Amino acid sequence: MPVLKCGRYAHLLGMLAFWGVQAFPAMVVASVITALLVWAAEPSFSLWACWLIGTIASATDPVAVVALLKDLGAPKELGTLIEGESLLNDGSAVVLFMWIRNTLGYDASIKTPDWMEQDFGERYIGIELARIVAQMLVLGLLIGQVFGWVTCKMLSRSFNDIFCESCILVAMPYFVFWLAELAMGSSAVLAVVVMGFYVNYHKSAISPRALHVMHEIYEVISHMMNTLVFTIAGAKLGCMLMDQSQFLTIDRPLLWVIYPIILFARGAAIAIHYPLLKRLGTGCDWKCAVVMWWGGLRGSVGLALALAVGHTVYSYEMWGGPALEDRDWKLPCRDIPQSVEMCTLMVVFFTVVINGMTMAPLMRLLKMTELPEHRKYMLRKAADRLRAETEETIAKIKQRHGFGQVNWGQVESSVWSGQYQEAEGSTARSCRLAVINVERASYEHAFTTGLINSEAFFHLEDFIAHVAADASQAATAAQVPEIYDKIFDKFGKQLEASIASPPWYERLLPRGVARSKEKSAALAYQVFYTYMHGIEQAEHAYKEEFTGDSAARFEYTDNEAVMKRVLSVLEQNCESHVAQAQTQLALRQLLTQQYACVEHMLHEGELLDLDAATLLQEINDLMRDATIRFKVRPQSRRSRVAPSRTSGSDSQQSASSLDNCAGGASPGVDA
């Protein structure tokens, strides 16, 4: 049967092409420019050694810049461009580093490997490059893709098990890194990055209640690891500065020119590829290019590669012996590794201190911290609502006993009372973009509360993400409904096509058609229900705007008619499956309400934590069955409470409260 899709990869192509250009051709160009300038500053080094320095210095790590962009309220797309380019840039830098290091290992001036002991051995450098690209790049991408799929399959076997899913998501990247780096000899960085892309795109495989927790866990781990990396960099730099003997062998002028060299090289690489980057549909302009140039900090990957080179100090096989004709008696196997380490540490230090500290003034100078019009509109609406609810709360507090002596003037002057100006652009455009955001939030809420399964959320999120990405580029308010309608029409047609099946397929595999129809009916009904609820949420949040915007109201009315037509087709083709899907959705609503009721009783002190944990686990098991296998367990299991932990009256009261809660509808959802 046809698969329900809606441009699943269309809105990612421009971003992936942008990252590909910046991570591969631009990185190679920057490394070559750096190598030539380093070679001019230090002619005693070989060109290969200078290229090694250039490759290490071209690996960016703008963690501090991305965090700063979030604090300054810069566009999210800019942070995504910089962070995505950095991730792939690191992987390609590792691949290039491995090839150059292997090339240095069999340079013509030293002993070559046995398999290259031929008269035309120099030609094998190209073969080595092909081998490195295949082993490091292609195999790394393949490993990341495969284990991303494996991780999602493992996560789909669990449901709301935070400990199990957090262990999988923390352990699998380390396992993939070990497998790619040590067992397969591939690029561990690329493998883990591709795996992360795959899991993030299929994040619906993560259980609803574990999704938010995993965000918090990874933010803590990321902060700790980055702090540790820069601590190591500072300690290593301090040790090298304390060791005065190293300054006798390192060319000091190179240490002071390496920073302007890497700035010029990265700027030149971005400038060369800017005409192409501008045409990829990512919104990259000259301001974005300047931020990417100045925000290319160096960090963990470059430091790790430099430390790996430092371990080859005094390796005659790697760097060769002393130059006897040189009166200074320079020793390449000592000078080059130490110079690589020192140059990398200086680059990390200067980019973090200078670039990182001046990034905020630069963005203010470029006026890139100004909020877009639709965000100003949403903030103004939020401020109005916050002030109204604050006034209502103050009125209630004044009526309570024990607040007669309150200095309300001081209280009112101390609470938040921010003012946001009216959006200067089109209010209709800002309102329509805000409505899309509300609709998207309603889909996520339906998933996190367990009302829809991961597959339905995946298709809805893919649809609304495509709409949000294209609508944000619309210049006028009239273009937003046109974009929405175009994407929705495609989405609705594919939703209808997923229900029907070709006659030949029904005759060939009748049982397979029955199972496919059951799955498609459940998916289509969940999509229909959640979409209709999203429209209701958007209308409720922006009721006044919807009343005055006839074009937007007509658009949503037309879309409602399309979804109802899809439901009509669904009921005609597989009525029994629709009934089962409705039953499953009703069961999910009741179980979600029961779960919320138990949590409320726990917070209110009506249940002890041990008893609440037992009830929550039993309800969670039923939710898993309703989501994965759709089996309803006996009623005695749901109403049972462990008698050894509470008294009989408390147990009856808790069970009665739970049953009463189940009689209501899910919060924000019509039963």
VEXDO-484154 format. One line per 4 residues: number of its first residue (from 1); for each residue x, y, z of C-alpha. Coordinates in nm, 3 decimals, m for minus. Each point is the difference from the previous one (the first is absolute). Last residue first. Layout:
! VEXDO-484154
NUM) X/Y/Z ~ ...
***
This chain:
! VEXDO-484154
671) m1.357/1.316/2.465 ~ 0.082/0.355/m0.097 ~ 0.364/0.070/0.072 ~ 0.155/0.290/0.195
667) 0.043/m0.209/0.310 ~ m0.125/m0.355/m0.067 ~ m0.367/m0.046/0.056 ~ m0.161/m0.093/0.326
663) m0.116/m0.342/0.124 ~ 0.354/m0.115/0.057 ~ 0.034/0.249/0.281 ~ m0.291/m0.158/0.185
659) 0.158/m0.344/m0.038 ~ 0.328/0.126/0.141 ~ m0.173/0.169/0.292 ~ m0.180/m0.326/0.081
655) 0.327/m0.195/m0.017 ~ 0.168/0.248/0.230 ~ m0.290/m0.003/0.250 ~ m0.016/m0.380/0.000
651) 0.373/m0.025/0.069 ~ m0.016/0.261/0.273 ~ m0.285/m0.189/0.166 ~ 0.190/m0.329/m0.017
647) 0.318/0.137/0.144 ~ 0.301/0.058/m0.213 ~ 0.326/m0.182/m0.083 ~ m0.098/m0.361/0.066
643) m0.328/0.035/m0.190 ~ 0.172/0.046/m0.341 ~ m0.262/0.167/m0.219 ~ m0.206/m0.187/m0.262
639) m0.247/0.198/m0.214 ~ 0.185/m0.037/m0.329 ~ 0.091/m0.367/0.040 ~ m0.355/m0.096/0.099
635) m0.134/0.149/m0.326 ~ 0.170/m0.267/m0.209 ~ 0.255/0.119/m0.257 ~ m0.090/0.170/m0.325
631) 0.236/m0.084/m0.284 ~ 0.092/0.267/m0.254 ~ 0.344/m0.142/m0.087 ~ 0.212/0.312/m0.022
627) m0.195/0.304/0.120 ~ m0.282/m0.155/0.202 ~ 0.242/m0.257/0.146 ~ 0.244/0.275/0.092
623) m0.278/0.205/0.156 ~ m0.104/m0.304/0.205 ~ 0.355/m0.044/0.122 ~ 0.013/0.373/0.086
619) m0.318/m0.036/0.204 ~ 0.161/m0.284/0.197 ~ 0.323/0.196/0.046 ~ m0.185/0.312/0.110
615) m0.201/m0.197/0.255 ~ 0.308/m0.161/0.151 ~ 0.195/0.327/0.004 ~ m0.295/0.171/0.170
611) 0.002/m0.263/0.272 ~ 0.372/0.048/0.061 ~ m0.027/0.381/m0.012 ~ m0.280/0.013/0.254
607) m0.337/0.112/m0.127 ~ m0.235/0.286/0.098 ~ 0.301/0.228/0.053 ~ m0.107/0.261/m0.255
603) 0.297/m0.075/m0.224 ~ m0.080/m0.373/0.005 ~ m0.369/0.065/m0.064 ~ 0.094/0.211/m0.304
599) 0.231/m0.269/m0.134 ~ m0.279/m0.256/0.041 ~ m0.243/0.228/m0.187 ~ 0.246/0.058/m0.285
595) 0.039/m0.376/m0.050 ~ m0.376/m0.049/0.013 ~ m0.051/0.276/m0.258 ~ 0.252/m0.161/m0.232
591) m0.169/m0.338/0.049 ~ m0.337/0.150/m0.088 ~ 0.131/0.176/m0.309 ~ 0.188/m0.310/m0.115
587) m0.313/m0.212/0.034 ~ m0.196/0.249/m0.212 ~ 0.273/m0.016/m0.265 ~ m0.003/m0.381/m0.005
583) m0.378/m0.010/m0.028 ~ 0.010/0.248/m0.285 ~ 0.264/m0.209/m0.177 ~ m0.208/m0.317/0.050
579) m0.306/0.169/m0.143 ~ 0.206/0.124/m0.293 ~ 0.128/m0.353/m0.059 ~ m0.354/m0.130/m0.012
575) m0.103/0.264/m0.254 ~ 0.282/m0.072/m0.241 ~ m0.066/0.138/m0.347 ~ m0.305/0.215/0.070
571) 0.118/0.132/0.335 ~ 0.339/0.098/m0.142 ~ m0.154/0.173/m0.298 ~ m0.218/0.201/0.239
567) 0.302/0.079/0.217 ~ 0.187/0.129/m0.304 ~ m0.300/0.215/m0.089 ~ 0.003/0.133/0.355
563) 0.367/0.087/m0.040 ~ m0.070/0.188/m0.324 ~ m0.293/0.187/0.152 ~ 0.215/0.104/0.296
559) 0.261/0.125/m0.247 ~ m0.261/0.220/m0.169 ~ m0.104/0.142/0.336 ~ 0.367/0.061/0.082
555) 0.053/0.196/m0.320 ~ m0.327/0.191/0.037 ~ 0.100/0.110/0.349 ~ 0.343/0.109/m0.123
551) m0.155/0.207/m0.280 ~ m0.273/0.146/0.223 ~ 0.248/0.142/0.248 ~ m0.212/0.210/0.240
547) m0.159/m0.287/0.189 ~ 0.321/m0.200/m0.007 ~ 0.187/0.288/0.161 ~ m0.254/0.026/0.279
543) 0.011/m0.374/0.073 ~ 0.378/m0.030/0.000 ~ 0.061/m0.262/0.270 ~ m0.342/m0.166/m0.043
539) 0.026/m0.013/m0.378 ~ 0.347/m0.154/0.021 ~ m0.116/m0.260/0.253 ~ m0.299/m0.092/m0.216
535) 0.225/m0.038/m0.305 ~ 0.232/m0.227/0.199 ~ m0.297/m0.212/0.108 ~ m0.094/m0.053/m0.362
531) 0.358/m0.100/m0.080 ~ 0.014/m0.239/0.294 ~ m0.323/m0.176/m0.097 ~ 0.091/m0.037/m0.366
527) 0.355/m0.118/0.070 ~ m0.130/m0.251/0.255 ~ m0.262/m0.119/m0.249 ~ 0.257/m0.037/m0.279
523) 0.239/m0.201/0.218 ~ m0.266/m0.234/0.134 ~ m0.145/m0.052/m0.346 ~ 0.345/m0.055/m0.153
519) 0.085/m0.269/0.257 ~ m0.329/m0.182/m0.044 ~ 0.018/0.034/m0.374 ~ 0.352/m0.139/m0.004
515) m0.105/m0.301/0.208 ~ m0.294/m0.069/m0.231 ~ 0.210/0.052/m0.312 ~ 0.260/m0.246/0.128
511) m0.272/m0.255/0.055 ~ m0.137/0.048/m0.352 ~ 0.339/m0.025/m0.169 ~ m0.042/m0.051/m0.375
507) m0.365/0.094/m0.039 ~ 0.033/0.311/0.215 ~ 0.322/0.101/m0.177 ~ m0.165/m0.038/m0.339
503) m0.283/0.227/0.113 ~ 0.243/0.280/0.095 ~ m0.022/0.123/0.361 ~ m0.184/0.298/0.147
499) 0.077/0.152/0.340 ~ 0.350/0.131/m0.070 ~ m0.128/0.175/m0.312 ~ m0.237/0.213/0.208
495) 0.283/0.115/0.227 ~ 0.219/0.058/m0.304 ~ m0.266/0.226/m0.144 ~ m0.040/0.186/0.330
491) 0.375/0.065/0.039 ~ 0.032/0.124/m0.357 ~ m0.293/0.231/0.051 ~ 0.144/0.110/0.335
487) 0.333/0.102/m0.155 ~ m0.166/0.219/m0.263 ~ m0.259/0.137/0.243 ~ 0.262/0.104/0.254
483) 0.210/0.175/m0.263 ~ m0.305/0.183/m0.137 ~ m0.118/0.083/0.351 ~ 0.343/0.161/0.075
479) 0.032/0.186/m0.331 ~ m0.283/0.243/0.077 ~ 0.176/0.123/0.314 ~ 0.297/0.125/m0.198
475) 0.372/m0.083/m0.028 ~ m0.026/m0.374/0.064 ~ 0.328/m0.151/0.123 ~ m0.150/m0.100/0.337
471) m0.278/m0.175/m0.192 ~ 0.245/m0.245/m0.159 ~ 0.157/m0.121/0.325 ~ m0.329/0.004/0.192
467) m0.182/m0.202/m0.266 ~ 0.275/m0.261/m0.025 ~ 0.007/m0.026/0.378 ~ m0.380/m0.037/m0.003
463) 0.010/m0.297/m0.236 ~ 0.297/m0.176/0.159 ~ m0.152/0.046/0.344 ~ m0.329/m0.147/m0.119
459) 0.173/m0.295/m0.166 ~ 0.219/m0.077/0.302 ~ m0.284/0.055/0.246 ~ m0.211/m0.262/m0.177
455) 0.291/m0.246/0.007 ~ 0.083/0.066/0.366 ~ m0.347/m0.080/0.129 ~ m0.272/0.247/0.083
451) m0.164/0.090/0.330 ~ 0.310/m0.077/0.207 ~ 0.027/0.333/0.182 ~ 0.329/0.077/m0.175
447) m0.156/m0.078/m0.339 ~ m0.309/0.217/0.036 ~ 0.215/0.279/0.142 ~ 0.235/m0.021/m0.299
443) m0.291/0.031/m0.239 ~ m0.145/0.293/0.197 ~ 0.336/0.177/m0.012 ~ 0.001/m0.019/m0.380
439) m0.345/0.157/m0.020 ~ 0.108/0.277/0.235 ~ 0.307/0.069/m0.217 ~ m0.212/0.009/m0.315
435) m0.229/0.252/0.171 ~ 0.301/0.218/0.081 ~ 0.101/0.001/m0.368 ~ m0.353/0.103/m0.093
431) m0.002/0.279/0.258 ~ 0.334/0.138/m0.118 ~ m0.121/0.007/m0.360 ~ m0.324/0.172/0.099
427) 0.189/0.256/0.210 ~ 0.205/0.102/m0.303 ~ 0.315/0.179/0.103 ~ 0.068/0.242/0.285
423) m0.108/m0.238/0.272 ~ m0.163/0.192/0.284 ~ 0.230/0.084/0.284 ~ 0.064/m0.228/0.291
419) m0.029/0.119/0.360 ~ 0.127/m0.190/0.298 ~ m0.191/m0.006/0.327 ~ 0.178/m0.263/0.209
415) m0.074/0.031/0.369 ~ 0.185/0.246/0.222 ~ m0.211/0.313/m0.061 ~ m0.319/m0.193/0.070
411) 0.136/m0.131/0.330 ~ 0.130/0.339/0.114 ~ m0.333/0.168/m0.075 ~ m0.183/m0.290/0.159
407) 0.157/0.061/0.339 ~ m0.173/m0.292/0.171 ~ m0.162/0.071/0.337 ~ m0.337/m0.166/m0.069
403) 0.144/m0.324/m0.136 ~ m0.106/m0.237/0.281 ~ m0.344/m0.100/m0.127 ~ m0.031/m0.028/m0.376
399) m0.184/0.259/m0.212 ~ 0.320/0.187/m0.087 ~ 0.153/m0.325/m0.127 ~ m0.284/m0.048/m0.250
395) 0.037/0.353/m0.142 ~ 0.377/m0.048/m0.030 ~ m0.057/m0.325/m0.193 ~ m0.234/0.173/m0.246
391) 0.248/0.282/m0.054 ~ 0.275/m0.253/m0.064 ~ m0.223/m0.193/m0.242 ~ m0.059/0.315/m0.204
387) 0.367/0.099/0.007 ~ 0.108/m0.345/m0.119 ~ m0.258/m0.001/m0.278 ~ 0.115/0.336/m0.131
383) 0.366/m0.104/0.026 ~ m0.069/m0.325/m0.190 ~ m0.173/0.190/m0.280 ~ 0.289/0.244/m0.020
379) 0.250/m0.287/0.001 ~ m0.186/m0.174/m0.283 ~ 0.001/0.315/m0.213 ~ 0.366/0.068/0.068
375) 0.071/m0.360/m0.104 ~ m0.198/0.053/m0.322 ~ 0.193/0.317/m0.079 ~ 0.346/m0.147/0.029
371) 0.197/0.078/0.316 ~ 0.309/0.216/m0.032 ~ 0.320/m0.183/0.094 ~ 0.136/0.010/m0.355
367) 0.044/0.376/m0.006 ~ 0.349/m0.034/m0.157 ~ 0.145/0.211/0.282 ~ m0.198/m0.202/0.252
363) 0.141/m0.317/m0.150 ~ 0.353/0.135/0.021 ~ m0.047/0.117/0.360 ~ m0.115/m0.353/0.097
359) 0.284/m0.179/m0.180 ~ 0.277/0.208/0.157 ~ 0.059/m0.229/0.299 ~ m0.006/m0.322/m0.204
355) 0.219/0.131/m0.279 ~ 0.270/0.138/0.231 ~ 0.010/m0.247/0.290 ~ m0.122/m0.319/m0.169
351) 0.176/0.068/m0.330 ~ 0.323/0.108/0.172 ~ 0.025/m0.299/0.234 ~ m0.098/m0.266/m0.255
347) 0.246/0.143/m0.255 ~ 0.277/0.019/0.261 ~ m0.065/m0.360/0.103 ~ 0.010/m0.112/m0.362
343) 0.327/0.184/m0.066 ~ 0.158/m0.150/0.311 ~ m0.100/m0.355/m0.083 ~ 0.106/0.022/m0.364
339) 0.328/0.170/0.096 ~ 0.078/m0.278/0.248 ~ m0.070/m0.265/m0.262 ~ 0.215/0.186/m0.260
335) 0.300/0.082/0.221 ~ 0.079/m0.343/0.142 ~ m0.011/m0.230/m0.303 ~ 0.118/0.295/m0.210
331) 0.327/0.051/0.196 ~ 0.165/0.331/m0.082 ~ 0.381/0.004/0.022 ~ 0.020/0.380/m0.022
327) 0.280/m0.034/m0.258 ~ m0.230/m0.177/m0.241 ~ 0.189/m0.232/m0.238 ~ m0.051/m0.292/0.235
323) m0.380/0.031/m0.004 ~ m0.095/m0.212/0.298 ~ m0.202/m0.323/m0.033 ~ m0.332/m0.086/m0.165
319) m0.357/0.092/0.094 ~ m0.200/m0.319/0.031 ~ 0.262/m0.278/0.000 ~ 0.231/0.214/0.216
315) m0.266/0.032/0.269 ~ 0.149/0.245/0.253 ~ m0.351/0.137/0.069 ~ m0.273/m0.222/m0.140
311) m0.224/0.042/0.307 ~ m0.027/0.371/m0.078 ~ m0.177/m0.083/m0.325 ~ m0.279/m0.168/0.198
307) m0.009/0.303/0.231 ~ m0.050/0.221/m0.305 ~ m0.284/m0.220/m0.125 ~ m0.175/0.017/0.338
303) 0.041/0.378/0.019 ~ m0.142/0.047/m0.348 ~ m0.297/m0.217/0.089 ~ m0.070/0.171/0.335
299) 0.030/0.369/m0.077 ~ 0.029/0.254/m0.276 ~ m0.239/0.292/m0.043 ~ m0.155/0.073/m0.338
295) m0.225/0.283/0.118 ~ 0.188/0.274/m0.188 ~ m0.048/m0.167/m0.338 ~ m0.350/m0.135/0.070
291) m0.107/0.341/0.129 ~ 0.140/0.170/m0.312 ~ m0.177/m0.252/m0.226 ~ m0.331/0.057/0.180
287) 0.039/0.373/m0.056 ~ 0.081/m0.057/m0.367 ~ m0.318/m0.200/m0.053 ~ m0.092/m0.365/0.066
283) m0.376/m0.045/m0.024 ~ 0.026/m0.378/m0.028 ~ m0.119/m0.022/m0.362 ~ 0.322/m0.139/m0.145
279) 0.073/0.307/m0.214 ~ 0.195/0.203/0.256 ~ 0.226/m0.295/0.077 ~ 0.108/m0.019/m0.365
275) 0.093/0.368/m0.026 ~ 0.167/m0.027/0.345 ~ 0.236/m0.286/m0.092 ~ 0.307/0.215/m0.066
271) m0.088/0.245/0.278 ~ m0.041/m0.281/0.253 ~ 0.341/m0.145/m0.089 ~ 0.164/0.345/0.007
267) m0.143/0.076/0.343 ~ 0.115/m0.335/0.134 ~ 0.352/0.054/m0.133 ~ 0.024/0.361/0.120
263) m0.108/m0.091/0.353 ~ 0.233/m0.303/0.002 ~ 0.297/0.217/m0.101 ~ m0.086/0.277/0.246
259) 0.028/m0.257/0.284 ~ 0.310/m0.180/m0.132 ~ 0.199/0.324/m0.016 ~ 0.095/0.014/0.368
255) 0.100/m0.363/0.045 ~ 0.188/m0.002/m0.332 ~ 0.217/0.290/0.119 ~ 0.116/m0.216/0.294
251) 0.156/m0.283/m0.201 ~ m0.008/m0.282/0.250 ~ 0.328/m0.165/0.111 ~ 0.115/0.239/0.274
247) m0.358/0.068/0.101 ~ m0.033/m0.367/0.096 ~ 0.269/0.033/0.264 ~ m0.204/0.254/0.194
243) m0.244/m0.263/0.123 ~ m0.242/0.219/0.197 ~ m0.161/0.119/m0.323 ~ m0.046/m0.361/m0.110
239) m0.158/m0.094/0.332 ~ m0.233/0.300/m0.011 ~ m0.112/m0.082/m0.353 ~ m0.073/m0.359/0.105
235) m0.199/0.116/0.303 ~ m0.200/0.250/m0.207 ~ m0.078/m0.256/m0.269 ~ m0.098/m0.261/0.259
231) m0.233/0.250/0.166 ~ m0.140/0.086/m0.344 ~ m0.085/m0.364/m0.059 ~ m0.143/m0.052/0.350
227) m0.235/0.297/m0.036 ~ m0.112/m0.136/m0.334 ~ m0.065/m0.341/0.154 ~ m0.195/0.137/0.296
223) m0.218/0.230/m0.210 ~ m0.076/m0.275/m0.250 ~ m0.087/m0.247/0.276 ~ m0.236/0.251/0.166
219) m0.169/0.088/m0.331 ~ m0.021/m0.370/m0.084 ~ m0.184/m0.081/0.321 ~ m0.242/0.292/m0.035
215) m0.097/m0.091/m0.355 ~ m0.031/m0.363/0.105 ~ m0.248/0.094/0.271 ~ m0.220/0.180/m0.251
211) m0.023/m0.305/m0.226 ~ m0.043/m0.257/0.277 ~ m0.367/0.074/0.067 ~ m0.095/m0.031/m0.367
207) 0.203/m0.314/m0.075 ~ 0.288/0.041/m0.243 ~ m0.080/m0.142/m0.344 ~ m0.156/0.340/m0.081
203) 0.357/0.126/m0.015 ~ 0.027/m0.139/m0.352 ~ 0.175/0.309/m0.137 ~ 0.199/0.025/0.322
199) 0.096/m0.368/m0.015 ~ 0.124/0.032/m0.359 ~ 0.194/0.321/0.060 ~ 0.159/m0.146/0.315
195) 0.109/m0.312/m0.189 ~ 0.151/0.221/m0.269 ~ 0.195/0.193/0.266 ~ 0.112/m0.319/0.178
191) 0.133/m0.155/m0.320 ~ 0.163/0.323/m0.116 ~ 0.189/0.038/0.327 ~ 0.099/m0.367/0.011
187) 0.166/0.025/m0.339 ~ 0.094/m0.358/m0.093 ~ 0.255/m0.252/0.128 ~ m0.273/m0.263/0.032
183) 0.072/m0.132/0.352 ~ 0.175/0.298/0.155 ~ m0.162/0.316/m0.135 ~ m0.329/m0.122/m0.147
179) m0.082/m0.255/0.271 ~ 0.116/0.222/0.286 ~ m0.197/0.301/m0.127 ~ m0.305/m0.219/m0.068
175) 0.018/m0.138/0.355 ~ 0.039/0.348/0.146 ~ m0.296/0.126/m0.205 ~ m0.206/m0.305/0.108
171) 0.061/0.039/0.374 ~ m0.169/0.338/0.059 ~ m0.310/m0.058/m0.213 ~ m0.043/m0.358/0.117
167) 0.051/0.087/0.367 ~ m0.250/0.287/m0.030 ~ m0.251/m0.236/m0.160 ~ 0.026/m0.259/0.276
163) m0.011/0.251/0.285 ~ m0.286/0.203/m0.148 ~ m0.225/m0.296/m0.070 ~ m0.291/0.182/m0.163
159) m0.038/m0.279/m0.254 ~ 0.283/m0.224/m0.112 ~ 0.020/m0.211/m0.314 ~ m0.003/0.315/m0.215
155) 0.325/0.107/0.165 ~ 0.177/m0.313/m0.122 ~ m0.127/0.057/m0.353 ~ 0.112/0.364/0.012
151) 0.347/m0.106/0.116 ~ 0.030/m0.259/m0.277 ~ m0.097/0.259/m0.264 ~ 0.262/0.241/0.134
147) 0.238/m0.296/0.011 ~ m0.038/m0.056/m0.373 ~ 0.021/0.366/m0.100 ~ 0.303/0.073/0.218
143) 0.183/m0.309/m0.124 ~ m0.072/0.093/m0.362 ~ 0.123/0.358/0.040 ~ 0.319/m0.123/0.168
139) 0.052/m0.262/m0.270 ~ m0.024/0.265/m0.270 ~ 0.224/0.253/0.173 ~ 0.271/m0.190/0.187
135) 0.037/m0.325/m0.191 ~ m0.094/0.119/m0.348 ~ 0.170/0.338/0.033 ~ 0.310/m0.157/0.158
131) 0.023/m0.265/m0.271 ~ m0.038/0.256/m0.278 ~ 0.270/0.217/0.160 ~ 0.230/m0.300/0.036
127) m0.050/m0.080/m0.367 ~ 0.092/0.359/m0.085 ~ 0.316/m0.028/0.211 ~ 0.073/m0.324/m0.184
123) 0.141/0.190/m0.296 ~ 0.313/0.081/0.198 ~ 0.086/m0.369/0.006 ~ 0.090/m0.006/m0.369
119) 0.334/m0.175/0.045 ~ m0.144/m0.247/0.246 ~ 0.022/m0.053/0.377 ~ m0.356/0.125/0.063
115) m0.133/m0.329/0.141 ~ 0.295/m0.013/0.238 ~ m0.079/0.334/0.167 ~ 0.232/0.293/m0.075
111) 0.322/0.091/0.179 ~ 0.064/0.370/0.024 ~ 0.060/0.291/m0.237 ~ m0.264/m0.120/m0.251
107) m0.277/0.049/0.256 ~ m0.156/m0.323/0.125 ~ m0.138/0.115/0.338 ~ m0.056/0.351/m0.131
103) m0.260/m0.140/m0.236 ~ m0.167/m0.183/0.288 ~ m0.019/0.326/0.195 ~ m0.134/0.185/m0.303
99) m0.270/m0.263/m0.054 ~ m0.099/m0.014/0.367 ~ m0.022/0.379/0.023 ~ m0.223/0.018/m0.309
95) m0.243/m0.246/0.156 ~ 0.012/0.177/0.339 ~ m0.067/0.335/m0.167 ~ m0.301/m0.153/m0.180
91) m0.147/m0.107/0.333 ~ 0.064/0.334/0.169 ~ m0.155/0.192/m0.288 ~ m0.309/m0.222/0.019
87) m0.067/0.109/0.358 ~ 0.107/0.361/m0.055 ~ m0.224/0.048/m0.303 ~ m0.295/m0.126/0.202
83) 0.076/0.240/0.286 ~ 0.044/0.306/m0.221 ~ m0.307/m0.063/m0.216 ~ m0.218/m0.096/0.297
79) 0.106/0.310/0.192 ~ m0.095/0.217/m0.297 ~ m0.334/m0.180/m0.044 ~ m0.091/0.070/0.362
75) 0.001/0.373/m0.066 ~ 0.192/0.190/0.270 ~ m0.156/0.032/0.345 ~ 0.322/0.125/0.159
71) 0.013/m0.292/0.243 ~ m0.058/m0.254/m0.278 ~ 0.272/0.155/m0.216 ~ 0.235/m0.009/0.299
67) m0.050/m0.375/0.041 ~ 0.077/m0.046/m0.370 ~ 0.311/0.220/0.035 ~ 0.132/m0.189/0.304
63) m0.037/m0.334/m0.176 ~ 0.167/0.128/m0.318 ~ 0.232/m0.300/m0.054 ~ 0.181/0.043/m0.330
59) 0.257/m0.234/m0.158 ~ 0.211/0.222/m0.229 ~ 0.300/0.022/0.236 ~ 0.052/m0.377/m0.013
55) m0.008/0.002/m0.380 ~ 0.237/0.296/m0.025 ~ 0.249/m0.158/0.239 ~ m0.003/m0.320/m0.207
51) 0.038/0.209/m0.314 ~ 0.313/0.155/0.152 ~ 0.138/m0.348/0.069 ~ m0.074/m0.104/m0.360
47) 0.168/0.316/m0.134 ~ 0.317/m0.088/0.188 ~ 0.108/0.221/0.286 ~ 0.319/0.207/m0.033
43) m0.190/0.263/m0.198 ~ m0.179/0.128/0.314 ~ m0.203/0.315/m0.080 ~ m0.044/m0.088/m0.368
39) m0.088/m0.359/0.095 ~ m0.254/0.133/0.250 ~ m0.155/0.214/m0.276 ~ m0.016/m0.295/m0.242
35) m0.145/m0.233/0.263 ~ m0.266/0.250/0.108 ~ m0.113/0.043/m0.359 ~ m0.013/m0.379/m0.043
31) m0.196/m0.049/0.324 ~ m0.252/0.270/m0.093 ~ m0.052/m0.154/m0.345 ~ m0.050/m0.347/0.152
27) m0.250/0.138/0.252 ~ m0.193/0.185/m0.271 ~ m0.020/m0.311/m0.219 ~ m0.110/m0.237/0.282
23) m0.188/0.148/0.297 ~ m0.117/0.328/m0.150 ~ m0.127/m0.150/m0.324 ~ m0.157/m0.299/0.174
19) m0.158/0.214/0.270 ~ m0.168/0.218/m0.264 ~ m0.111/m0.304/m0.198 ~ m0.148/m0.151/0.317
15) m0.188/0.321/0.075 ~ m0.136/0.027/m0.353 ~ m0.105/m0.364/m0.006 ~ m0.171/0.004/0.338
11) m0.332/0.153/m0.108 ~ m0.046/m0.269/m0.267 ~ 0.088/m0.298/0.221 ~ m0.340/m0.107/0.130
7) m0.189/0.171/m0.278 ~ m0.328/m0.124/0.138 ~ m0.007/m0.374/0.047 ~ m0.269/m0.262/0.060
3) 0.113/m0.325/m0.164 ~ m0.199/m0.142/m0.286 ~ m0.116/m0.359/0.050
***
